Amino acid sequence: MNSKGMSICITSAKGGVGKTTMSINLAGLYEILQKKVLIIDFDLSGGGIATALNVEALKNVYNLVDDYNNNRYKEFKNYVVRYDDYIDVLAAPKDPRQASKIDPKYIELILDKALYNYDVVLIDSTHVLNDFSIFTMDLVDKILFMITNDPLDLKNMRSMISILKDVNFNNYKIILNESINPFKKYFSLYDIKNIINSNVDYVISKDFYIKNIDNILMSGKIITLDSKAPSIFPRDYTTMMQLITDIYNEEEGS
């Protein structure tokens, strides 16, 4: 690996698939491995990382870019909010109208500064395929696509994979999240692979479904940091730990 950190973009082809929850839980696992983590909320018009972690972000992505534009920028740490000793957050704008004022050309600047301050940078991205999301995917080390057992989601993902192949993107993994709608199983794993015309690298099972997940997130708790998580969710805890281990090993070997 380089002396700087590693960047991972968590995205999807449809909203409501569990990107934010996955971003937060992966951050928890990296903390267990004693990695310094920054979660960047690049879902600029509807991001919820700060809310989910119950932290108050006085500054955000918009403030960073605006200050940089107007020669007020001093230090990267001035724009992040601390969750705990290992996890910080660079929040999305509070006002959705500010999203359109953030030029994609600043993505590289933000990532560059983040990667020299953190071991791992996790980016919760929008599912909308626009210049901002495309530039983000082009710059990160690894892309994680979240999908669900939903016909529209799978249709969109099939189109996304076709686009990725056309532009020679191959640094991505696909995660099937069965915990979002555990009672809706339209397709088997075999069917899903055929529909999207791609392999599914990891599966988060229906066992990870939590009825009061909103209450847990809104209280700022990270499930993977709970000492009981490995015993309550043994299969999915192992899957997520395997995911971050695989990514680390791949980047080490690159």
BALOBA-1460 file (C-alpha; in Angstrom, 3 decimals):
// residues 254
<rec num="1" residu="m" x="0.000" y="0.000" z="0.000"/>
<rec num="2" residu="n" x="1.010" y="3.629" z="-0.371"/>
<rec num="3" residu="s" x="2.026" y="5.720" z="2.626"/>
<rec num="4" residu="k" x="-1.350" y="7.400" z="2.379"/>
<rec num="5" residu="g" x="-4.656" y="5.793" z="3.292"/>
<rec num="6" residu="m" x="-7.126" y="3.703" z="1.348"/>
<rec num="7" residu="s" x="-10.391" y="5.001" z="-0.133"/>
<rec num="8" residu="i" x="-13.613" y="3.011" z="-0.452"/>
<rec num="9" residu="c" x="-16.829" y="4.275" z="-2.046"/>
<rec num="10" residu="i" x="-20.104" y="2.670" z="-0.931"/>
<rec num="11" residu="t" x="-22.767" y="3.245" z="-3.551"/>
<rec num="12" residu="s" x="-25.721" y="1.654" z="-5.356"/>
<rec num="13" residu="a" x="-27.952" y="1.820" z="-8.384"/>
<rec num="14" residu="k" x="-31.050" y="2.639" z="-6.310"/>
<rec num="15" residu="g" x="-31.794" y="4.388" z="-3.052"/>
<rec num="16" residu="g" x="-32.833" y="2.684" z="0.181"/>
<rec num="17" residu="v" x="-30.453" y="-0.273" z="-0.033"/>
<rec num="18" residu="g" x="-28.483" y="0.243" z="3.192"/>
<rec num="19" residu="k" x="-25.458" y="2.271" z="2.051"/>
<rec num="20" residu="t" x="-25.309" y="4.470" z="5.135"/>
<rec num="21" residu="t" x="-25.697" y="1.539" z="7.517"/>
<rec num="22" residu="m" x="-22.962" y="-0.373" z="5.698"/>
<rec num="23" residu="s" x="-20.623" y="2.640" z="5.730"/>
<rec num="24" residu="i" x="-21.057" y="3.053" z="9.468"/>
<rec num="25" residu="n" x="-20.648" y="-0.646" z="10.250"/>
<rec num="26" residu="l" x="-17.496" y="-0.928" z="8.155"/>
<rec num="27" residu="a" x="-16.107" y="2.087" z="10.017"/>
<rec num="28" residu="g" x="-16.773" y="0.209" z="13.258"/>
<rec num="29" residu="l" x="-14.850" y="-2.821" z="12.047"/>
<rec num="30" residu="y" x="-11.913" y="-0.690" z="10.953"/>
<rec num="31" residu="e" x="-11.907" y="0.857" z="14.418"/>
<rec num="32" residu="i" x="-11.651" y="-2.628" z="15.917"/>
<rec num="33" residu="l" x="-8.557" y="-3.072" z="13.738"/>
<rec num="34" residu="q" x="-7.302" y="0.252" z="15.189"/>
<rec num="35" residu="k" x="-7.474" y="2.104" z="11.891"/>
<rec num="36" residu="k" x="-8.131" y="5.831" z="11.843"/>
<rec num="37" residu="v" x="-11.280" y="6.273" z="9.731"/>
<rec num="38" residu="l" x="-12.979" y="9.192" z="8.017"/>
<rec num="39" residu="i" x="-16.526" y="8.799" z="6.702"/>
<rec num="40" residu="i" x="-17.245" y="11.318" z="3.949"/>
<rec num="41" residu="d" x="-20.896" y="11.922" z="3.157"/>
<rec num="42" residu="f" x="-20.998" y="12.558" z="-0.579"/>
<rec num="43" residu="d" x="-24.752" y="12.055" z="-0.743"/>
<rec num="44" residu="l" x="-24.734" y="15.828" z="-0.934"/>
<rec num="45" residu="s" x="-28.453" y="16.557" z="-1.153"/>
<rec num="46" residu="g" x="-29.721" y="13.885" z="1.214"/>
<rec num="47" residu="g" x="-26.863" y="12.491" z="3.268"/>
<rec num="48" residu="g" x="-27.506" y="11.196" z="6.763"/>
<rec num="49" residu="i" x="-24.170" y="10.060" z="8.196"/>
<rec num="50" residu="a" x="-23.952" y="12.830" z="10.813"/>
<rec num="51" residu="t" x="-27.564" y="12.253" z="11.842"/>
<rec num="52" residu="a" x="-27.102" y="8.483" z="12.003"/>
<rec num="53" residu="l" x="-24.049" y="8.864" z="14.233"/>
<rec num="54" residu="n" x="-25.774" y="11.541" z="16.310"/>
<rec num="55" residu="v" x="-22.970" y="14.055" z="15.868"/>
<rec num="56" residu="e" x="-23.362" y="17.772" z="15.260"/>
<rec num="57" residu="a" x="-21.307" y="18.880" z="12.286"/>
<rec num="58" residu="l" x="-20.642" y="22.604" z="12.529"/>
<rec num="59" residu="k" x="-18.903" y="22.491" z="9.137"/>
<rec num="60" residu="n" x="-19.320" y="20.211" z="6.140"/>
<rec num="61" residu="v" x="-18.241" y="19.500" z="2.565"/>
<rec num="62" residu="y" x="-19.754" y="22.758" z="1.320"/>
<rec num="63" residu="n" x="-17.887" y="24.850" z="3.919"/>
<rec num="64" residu="l" x="-14.606" y="23.182" z="2.991"/>
<rec num="65" residu="v" x="-15.022" y="23.914" z="-0.718"/>
<rec num="66" residu="d" x="-16.348" y="27.432" z="-0.125"/>
<rec num="67" residu="d" x="-13.464" y="28.287" z="2.191"/>
<rec num="68" residu="y" x="-10.937" y="26.860" z="-0.238"/>
<rec num="69" residu="n" x="-12.439" y="28.961" z="-3.035"/>
<rec num="70" residu="n" x="-12.197" y="32.096" z="-0.931"/>
<rec num="71" residu="n" x="-8.730" y="31.515" z="0.560"/>
<rec num="72" residu="r" x="-10.100" y="30.824" z="4.040"/>
<rec num="73" residu="y" x="-9.050" y="27.173" z="4.160"/>
<rec num="74" residu="k" x="-6.394" y="26.340" z="6.780"/>
<rec num="75" residu="e" x="-6.556" y="22.745" z="8.028"/>
<rec num="76" residu="f" x="-8.609" y="19.714" z="7.000"/>
<rec num="77" residu="k" x="-9.383" y="18.860" z="10.611"/>
<rec num="78" residu="n" x="-11.421" y="22.073" z="10.903"/>
<rec num="79" residu="y" x="-14.141" y="20.561" z="8.728"/>
<rec num="80" residu="v" x="-14.592" y="17.148" z="10.313"/>
<rec num="81" residu="v" x="-16.498" y="16.173" z="13.422"/>
<rec num="82" residu="r" x="-15.261" y="13.540" z="15.853"/>
<rec num="83" residu="y" x="-17.350" y="10.441" z="16.593"/>
<rec num="84" residu="d" x="-14.802" y="8.703" z="18.807"/>
<rec num="85" residu="d" x="-11.037" y="8.201" z="19.037"/>
<rec num="86" residu="y" x="-10.922" y="6.427" z="15.680"/>
<rec num="87" residu="i" x="-13.828" y="7.700" z="13.573"/>
<rec num="88" residu="d" x="-14.394" y="11.198" z="12.169"/>
<rec num="89" residu="v" x="-17.086" y="12.457" z="9.789"/>
<rec num="90" residu="l" x="-17.025" y="14.977" z="6.954"/>
<rec num="91" residu="a" x="-20.727" y="15.701" z="6.693"/>
<rec num="92" residu="a" x="-22.954" y="16.512" z="3.737"/>
<rec num="93" residu="p" x="-24.358" y="20.066" z="3.499"/>
<rec num="94" residu="k" x="-27.250" y="20.794" z="5.841"/>
<rec num="95" residu="d" x="-28.948" y="22.788" z="3.099"/>
<rec num="96" residu="p" x="-29.594" y="20.555" z="0.034"/>
<rec num="97" residu="r" x="-29.430" y="23.644" z="-2.190"/>
<rec num="98" residu="q" x="-25.703" y="23.868" z="-1.491"/>
<rec num="99" residu="a" x="-25.127" y="20.491" z="-3.160"/>
<rec num="100" residu="s" x="-25.268" y="21.975" z="-6.649"/>
<rec num="101" residu="k" x="-22.654" y="24.559" z="-5.671"/>
<rec num="102" residu="i" x="-19.975" y="21.923" z="-5.026"/>
<rec num="103" residu="d" x="-17.983" y="21.405" z="-8.214"/>
<rec num="104" residu="p" x="-16.826" y="17.804" z="-8.827"/>
<rec num="105" residu="k" x="-13.331" y="19.135" z="-9.489"/>
<rec num="106" residu="y" x="-12.885" y="19.419" z="-5.711"/>
<rec num="107" residu="i" x="-13.355" y="15.693" z="-5.102"/>
<rec num="108" residu="e" x="-9.696" y="14.987" z="-5.785"/>
<rec num="109" residu="l" x="-8.642" y="17.796" z="-3.447"/>
<rec num="110" residu="i" x="-10.853" y="16.489" z="-0.640"/>
<rec num="111" residu="l" x="-9.710" y="12.887" z="-1.089"/>
<rec num="112" residu="d" x="-6.064" y="13.837" z="-1.299"/>
<rec num="113" residu="k" x="-6.182" y="15.742" z="1.982"/>
<rec num="114" residu="a" x="-8.277" y="13.030" z="3.662"/>
<rec num="115" residu="l" x="-6.022" y="10.183" z="2.601"/>
<rec num="116" residu="y" x="-2.971" y="11.765" z="4.194"/>
<rec num="117" residu="n" x="-4.790" y="12.111" z="7.506"/>
<rec num="118" residu="y" x="-6.584" y="8.764" z="7.768"/>
<rec num="119" residu="d" x="-5.854" y="5.075" z="7.269"/>
<rec num="120" residu="v" x="-9.240" y="4.494" z="5.643"/>
<rec num="121" residu="v" x="-11.629" y="6.905" z="3.944"/>
<rec num="122" residu="l" x="-15.164" y="5.559" z="3.532"/>
<rec num="123" residu="i" x="-17.383" y="7.503" z="1.141"/>
<rec num="124" residu="d" x="-21.152" y="7.190" z="1.373"/>
<rec num="125" residu="s" x="-22.126" y="8.188" z="-2.171"/>
<rec num="126" residu="t" x="-25.407" y="8.927" z="-3.894"/>
<rec num="127" residu="h" x="-27.098" y="6.328" z="-6.104"/>
<rec num="128" residu="v" x="-27.656" y="9.000" z="-8.750"/>
<rec num="129" residu="l" x="-25.227" y="8.566" z="-11.639"/>
<rec num="130" residu="n" x="-24.011" y="12.129" z="-12.114"/>
<rec num="131" residu="d" x="-20.631" y="13.811" z="-12.641"/>
<rec num="132" residu="f" x="-19.973" y="13.909" z="-8.914"/>
<rec num="133" residu="s" x="-20.544" y="10.181" z="-8.346"/>
<rec num="134" residu="i" x="-18.671" y="9.204" z="-11.523"/>
<rec num="135" residu="f" x="-15.625" y="11.293" z="-10.590"/>
<rec num="136" residu="t" x="-15.708" y="9.813" z="-7.096"/>
<rec num="137" residu="m" x="-15.758" y="6.246" z="-8.396"/>
<rec num="138" residu="d" x="-12.932" y="7.065" z="-10.774"/>
<rec num="139" residu="l" x="-10.688" y="8.289" z="-7.946"/>
<rec num="140" residu="v" x="-11.218" y="5.746" z="-5.164"/>
<rec num="141" residu="d" x="-9.297" y="2.522" z="-4.603"/>
<rec num="142" residu="k" x="-12.378" y="0.329" z="-4.281"/>
<rec num="143" residu="i" x="-16.120" y="0.589" z="-5.015"/>
<rec num="144" residu="l" x="-18.743" y="-1.361" z="-3.087"/>
<rec num="145" residu="f" x="-22.135" y="-1.657" z="-4.776"/>
<rec num="146" residu="m" x="-25.060" y="-2.474" z="-2.508"/>
<rec num="147" residu="i" x="-27.993" y="-4.318" z="-4.066"/>
<rec num="148" residu="t" x="-31.219" y="-5.813" z="-2.738"/>
<rec num="149" residu="n" x="-33.650" y="-8.489" z="-3.813"/>
<rec num="150" residu="d" x="-35.770" y="-5.958" z="-5.643"/>
<rec num="151" residu="p" x="-36.655" y="-6.087" z="-9.371"/>
<rec num="152" residu="l" x="-36.079" y="-2.362" z="-10.028"/>
<rec num="153" residu="d" x="-32.820" y="-2.360" z="-8.082"/>
<rec num="154" residu="l" x="-31.507" y="-5.361" z="-10.019"/>
<rec num="155" residu="k" x="-32.578" y="-3.862" z="-13.339"/>
<rec num="156" residu="n" x="-30.687" y="-0.676" z="-12.517"/>
<rec num="157" residu="m" x="-27.661" y="-2.646" z="-11.344"/>
<rec num="158" residu="r" x="-27.546" y="-4.599" z="-14.572"/>
<rec num="159" residu="s" x="-27.386" y="-1.306" z="-16.488"/>
<rec num="160" residu="m" x="-24.729" y="-0.005" z="-14.096"/>
<rec num="161" residu="i" x="-22.529" y="-3.062" z="-14.620"/>
<rec num="162" residu="s" x="-22.823" y="-2.643" z="-18.365"/>
<rec num="163" residu="i" x="-21.603" y="0.950" z="-17.999"/>
<rec num="164" residu="l" x="-18.748" y="-0.121" z="-15.722"/>
<rec num="165" residu="k" x="-17.581" y="-2.628" z="-18.289"/>
<rec num="166" residu="d" x="-17.733" y="-0.026" z="-21.054"/>
<rec num="167" residu="v" x="-15.472" y="2.342" z="-19.120"/>
<rec num="168" residu="n" x="-13.166" y="-0.456" z="-17.893"/>
<rec num="169" residu="f" x="-13.994" y="-0.128" z="-14.204"/>
<rec num="170" residu="n" x="-13.049" y="-3.380" z="-12.487"/>
<rec num="171" residu="n" x="-12.226" y="-2.273" z="-8.950"/>
<rec num="172" residu="y" x="-15.668" y="-3.000" z="-7.544"/>
<rec num="173" residu="k" x="-17.401" y="-5.602" z="-5.417"/>
<rec num="174" residu="i" x="-21.116" y="-6.333" z="-5.162"/>
<rec num="175" residu="i" x="-22.867" y="-6.847" z="-1.838"/>
<rec num="176" residu="l" x="-26.368" y="-8.312" z="-1.689"/>
<rec num="177" residu="n" x="-28.159" y="-6.871" z="1.340"/>
<rec num="178" residu="e" x="-30.958" y="-9.269" z="2.301"/>
<rec num="179" residu="s" x="-31.491" y="-7.547" z="5.638"/>
<rec num="180" residu="i" x="-33.317" y="-4.580" z="4.083"/>
<rec num="181" residu="n" x="-36.415" y="-6.560" z="3.074"/>
<rec num="182" residu="p" x="-35.982" y="-9.998" z="4.703"/>
<rec num="183" residu="f" x="-39.547" y="-11.021" z="3.948"/>
<rec num="184" residu="k" x="-39.332" y="-10.250" z="0.243"/>
<rec num="185" residu="k" x="-37.358" y="-12.836" z="-1.632"/>
<rec num="186" residu="y" x="-38.284" y="-12.486" z="-5.271"/>
<rec num="187" residu="f" x="-35.157" y="-14.124" z="-6.638"/>
<rec num="188" residu="s" x="-32.594" y="-16.709" z="-5.606"/>
<rec num="189" residu="l" x="-28.916" y="-15.819" z="-5.500"/>
<rec num="190" residu="y" x="-28.493" y="-17.737" z="-8.754"/>
<rec num="191" residu="d" x="-31.275" y="-15.672" z="-10.348"/>
<rec num="192" residu="i" x="-29.743" y="-12.423" z="-9.124"/>
<rec num="193" residu="k" x="-26.358" y="-13.237" z="-10.631"/>
<rec num="194" residu="n" x="-28.018" y="-13.942" z="-13.973"/>
<rec num="195" residu="i" x="-30.171" y="-10.812" z="-13.840"/>
<rec num="196" residu="i" x="-27.298" y="-8.438" z="-13.146"/>
<rec num="197" residu="n" x="-24.915" y="-10.455" z="-15.328"/>
<rec num="198" residu="s" x="-22.283" y="-10.461" z="-12.614"/>
<rec num="199" residu="n" x="-21.072" y="-12.317" z="-9.580"/>
<rec num="200" residu="v" x="-22.231" y="-11.355" z="-6.074"/>
<rec num="201" residu="d" x="-19.177" y="-11.103" z="-3.852"/>
<rec num="202" residu="y" x="-20.780" y="-10.906" z="-0.418"/>
<rec num="203" residu="v" x="-24.206" y="-11.451" z="1.116"/>
<rec num="204" residu="i" x="-25.533" y="-9.716" z="4.216"/>
<rec num="205" residu="s" x="-28.207" y="-12.148" z="5.340"/>
<rec num="206" residu="k" x="-31.717" y="-11.551" z="6.618"/>
<rec num="207" residu="d" x="-30.352" y="-12.357" z="10.091"/>
<rec num="208" residu="f" x="-28.893" y="-8.846" z="10.159"/>
<rec num="209" residu="y" x="-32.410" y="-7.403" z="10.002"/>
<rec num="210" residu="i" x="-33.041" y="-5.280" z="13.087"/>
<rec num="211" residu="k" x="-36.581" y="-4.100" z="13.801"/>
<rec num="212" residu="n" x="-35.503" y="-0.988" z="15.658"/>
<rec num="213" residu="i" x="-32.553" y="-0.173" z="13.396"/>
<rec num="214" residu="d" x="-33.645" y="3.481" z="13.113"/>
<rec num="215" residu="n" x="-33.609" y="3.890" z="16.881"/>
<rec num="216" residu="i" x="-30.162" y="2.319" z="17.089"/>
<rec num="217" residu="l" x="-28.753" y="4.542" z="14.352"/>
<rec num="218" residu="m" x="-30.416" y="7.713" z="15.606"/>
<rec num="219" residu="s" x="-28.872" y="7.125" z="19.032"/>
<rec num="220" residu="g" x="-25.482" y="7.120" z="17.352"/>
<rec num="221" residu="k" x="-24.597" y="3.506" z="18.035"/>
<rec num="222" residu="i" x="-22.521" y="1.447" z="15.615"/>
<rec num="223" residu="i" x="-23.677" y="-2.162" z="15.673"/>
<rec num="224" residu="t" x="-20.298" y="-3.662" z="14.820"/>
<rec num="225" residu="l" x="-18.738" y="-1.892" z="17.824"/>
<rec num="226" residu="d" x="-21.143" y="-3.626" z="20.195"/>
<rec num="227" residu="s" x="-19.257" y="-6.354" z="22.055"/>
<rec num="228" residu="k" x="-22.219" y="-8.682" z="21.522"/>
<rec num="229" residu="a" x="-22.316" y="-8.232" z="17.735"/>
<rec num="230" residu="p" x="-20.032" y="-11.196" z="16.885"/>
<rec num="231" residu="s" x="-22.296" y="-13.559" z="18.819"/>
<rec num="232" residu="i" x="-25.658" y="-12.013" z="17.821"/>
<rec num="233" residu="f" x="-24.795" y="-11.704" z="14.122"/>
<rec num="234" residu="p" x="-21.976" y="-14.256" z="13.693"/>
<rec num="235" residu="r" x="-22.428" y="-14.877" z="9.974"/>
<rec num="236" residu="d" x="-22.797" y="-11.250" z="8.897"/>
<rec num="237" residu="y" x="-20.134" y="-9.972" z="11.272"/>
<rec num="238" residu="t" x="-17.748" y="-12.503" z="9.730"/>
<rec num="239" residu="t" x="-18.844" y="-11.510" z="6.208"/>
<rec num="240" residu="m" x="-18.147" y="-7.825" z="6.805"/>
<rec num="241" residu="m" x="-14.828" y="-8.556" z="8.473"/>
<rec num="242" residu="q" x="-13.905" y="-10.774" z="5.521"/>
<rec num="243" residu="l" x="-14.866" y="-7.947" z="3.166"/>
<rec num="244" residu="i" x="-12.512" y="-5.407" z="4.709"/>
<rec num="245" residu="t" x="-9.759" y="-8.031" z="5.011"/>
<rec num="246" residu="d" x="-10.086" y="-8.896" z="1.320"/>
<rec num="247" residu="i" x="-9.918" y="-5.228" z="0.325"/>
<rec num="248" residu="y" x="-6.849" y="-4.666" z="2.489"/>
<rec num="249" residu="n" x="-5.064" y="-7.702" z="1.017"/>
<rec num="250" residu="e" x="-5.935" y="-6.677" z="-2.539"/>
<rec num="251" residu="e" x="-4.593" y="-3.167" z="-2.019"/>
<rec num="252" residu="e" x="-1.461" y="-4.531" z="-0.348"/>
<rec num="253" residu="g" x="-0.813" y="-6.687" z="-3.385"/>
<rec num="254" residu="s" x="-1.468" y="-3.923" z="-5.922"/>
